[in-house]
């Protein structure tokens, strides 16, 4: 049976298993080696490792392309952006991942790149900004405002202008959308988040169907030294095995919390594409297989009230990362570079706990603001 005949839930369990001969291990063993014997496929550890290959094979199958693992999500992002010529303009969502925007801001300060920040949900305005640029960088849903981009329209419009498209698919994961199927050129993930799923790995990955792009990314990975560790890729692949069941539970929890939060008097606004009245609901329902496990809310009492909620939760964890089995919450506006985000906005990465325990914890914390 071919991979294309299998459901993604099955692929998360079976992809990247290595050999299939009698006596082969069910999991590709961790390979700790800095050098290899001469005349083989790999001569030095910066070029490859069997532990990387198993993880890359699995992610590549899920995204429908060829994958390269990096030492971090920022390693993957920087490898993509460093392939652009000096002075190139990059169109990017204004509420995209802070690390991406910080990279672009620093590159702009030294004359390396120019950033054009847009509302990625506004397709016409985004494509207008693409005129004369070298790359369209897309997030959908965005982090943390959860805006939904029209991926097929943006890819088609950018390509008509001769501009490649990169999609950060960290929030959706390949289980909910496959941007390469919408004609994106490259997909990146912070593997640290949902793909590994246990808050114990820092890793990134880039995926493409273009052999030339893949070769360029591999060369930059080696030159800048952004190679992953064998233990990290082993752990990430082990985490990937449960991606479907984790996402199913976390997504169901997120939808239920979003519905209850809409009716809470201490909440000014809930942002979650699964809500019927969310601005991105129709678009997300059309191009995604689900609405994800991240939601944002604005607390009615402003910045102080939002901080009070983060201090009062006991089941949820006040932390900056996301995508783990545990639920994390934070006020995004506390970070330099997030000044455009509403001060009272809380981003919640919903985990796999009992939804009633999560709700009781959050409802009690919200009561402290009233």
Buried (B, 14 or more C-beta within 10 A) or exposed (E): EEBEEBEBEEBBBEBBBBEEEEEEEEBBEBBEEEEBEEEEEBEEBBBBBBBBBBBBBBBBBBBBBBBBBBBBBBBBBBBBBBBBEEEBBBBBBBBBBBBBBBBBEEBBEEEBBBBBBBBBBBBEEBBEBBEEBBBBBBBBBBBBBBBBBBBBBBBBBBBEEEBBBBBBBBBBBBBBBBBBBBBBBBBBBBBBBBBBBBBEBBBBBBBBBBEEBBEBBBEBBBEBEBBBBBEBBBBBBBBBBBBBEBBBBBBBBBBBBBBBBBEBEBBBBBBBBBBEEBBBBEBBBEBBBBBBBBBBBBBBBBBEBBBBBBEBBEBBBBBEBBBBBBBBBBBBBBEEEBEEBBBBBBBBBBBBBEBEBBBEBBBBBBEBBE
